[in-house]
């Protein structure tokens, strides 16, 4: 493996690990499914990268990171809306 390929592989693993860490912090349910899917995605990404001489591994990891960020933002948005709704209900109960 050339130094360029090694750098691409390490950067891809860094992005993948950062994405899984981000999802682990936010997702409280369905963790086993999350780990299984992320590991399968990493394996497919490495296999595809190996067959194409590591040209697309970094792109695959970046795509996974964008998907993980989108999912994380969606969960945070959903939780914040739920908290706002609960606060409004608590204020209404205090007024009555």
C-alpha positions as CSV (number, residue, x, y, z in Angstrom):
1,X,0.0,0.0,0.0
2,X,1.4,3.4,-1.0
3,X,1.6,6.3,1.5
4,X,-1.3,8.0,-0.3
5,X,-3.5,5.0,0.0
6,X,-2.6,4.6,3.6
7,X,-3.5,8.3,4.3
8,X,-6.8,7.8,2.4
9,X,-7.6,4.7,4.5
10,X,-6.8,6.4,7.8
11,X,-8.8,9.5,6.9
12,X,-11.7,7.4,5.9
13,X,-11.6,5.4,9.1
14,X,-11.4,8.7,11.0
15,X,-14.6,10.0,9.3
16,X,-16.3,6.7,9.8
17,X,-15.4,6.6,13.5
18,X,-16.5,10.2,14.0
19,X,-19.9,9.4,12.4
20,X,-20.5,6.4,14.6
21,X,-19.5,8.4,17.7
22,X,-21.9,11.1,16.7
23,X,-24.7,8.6,16.2
24,X,-23.8,6.8,19.5
25,X,-24.2,10.1,21.4
26,X,-27.7,10.8,20.0
27,X,-29.3,7.5,19.4
28,X,-30.5,5.8,22.5
29,X,-32.7,3.1,21.0
30,X,-31.8,0.6,18.3
31,X,-28.1,0.7,19.0
32,X,-27.4,-2.8,17.9
33,X,-29.0,-2.2,14.5
34,X,-26.9,1.0,14.2
35,X,-23.6,-0.8,14.9
36,X,-24.5,-3.6,12.5
37,X,-25.4,-1.2,9.7
38,X,-22.3,1.0,10.2
39,X,-20.0,-2.0,10.3
40,X,-21.6,-3.4,7.2
41,X,-21.2,0.0,5.5
42,X,-17.6,0.2,6.5
43,X,-16.9,-3.3,5.2
44,X,-18.6,-2.5,1.9
45,X,-16.7,0.7,1.6
46,X,-13.4,-0.9,2.2
47,X,-14.2,-3.7,-0.3
48,X,-15.2,-1.2,-2.9
49,X,-12.1,0.9,-2.2
50,X,-9.9,-2.1,-2.4
51,X,-11.4,-3.1,-5.8
52,X,-11.0,0.4,-7.2
53,X,-7.6,1.0,-5.8
54,X,-8.8,3.2,-2.9
55,X,-10.1,6.0,-5.1
56,X,-13.7,6.0,-3.7
57,X,-13.1,5.0,0.0
58,X,-12.9,8.6,1.1
59,X,-16.0,9.6,-0.8
60,X,-17.9,6.7,0.7
61,X,-16.9,7.7,4.3
62,X,-17.8,11.3,3.6
63,X,-21.3,10.2,2.3
64,X,-21.7,8.1,5.5
65,X,-20.8,11.1,7.6
66,X,-23.3,13.3,5.8
67,X,-26.0,10.6,6.4
68,X,-25.1,10.3,10.0
69,X,-25.1,14.1,10.5
70,X,-28.5,14.4,8.8
71,X,-29.9,11.6,11.0
72,X,-28.4,13.2,14.1
73,X,-29.9,16.6,13.3
74,X,-33.3,15.0,12.7
75,X,-33.2,13.3,16.1
76,X,-32.1,16.4,17.8
77,X,-34.8,18.5,16.1
78,X,-37.5,15.9,17.1
79,X,-36.3,15.9,20.7
80,X,-36.2,19.7,20.9
81,X,-39.8,19.9,19.5
82,X,-40.9,17.4,22.2
83,X,-39.2,19.3,25.0
84,X,-40.9,22.6,23.8
85,X,-44.2,20.8,23.7
86,X,-43.7,19.5,27.3
87,X,-42.7,23.0,28.5
88,X,-45.8,24.5,27.0
89,X,-48.0,22.0,28.7
90,X,-46.3,22.6,32.0
91,X,-46.9,26.3,31.7
92,X,-50.5,25.8,30.8
93,X,-51.0,23.6,33.9
94,X,-49.3,26.2,36.1
95,X,-51.7,28.9,34.8
96,X,-54.7,26.7,35.6
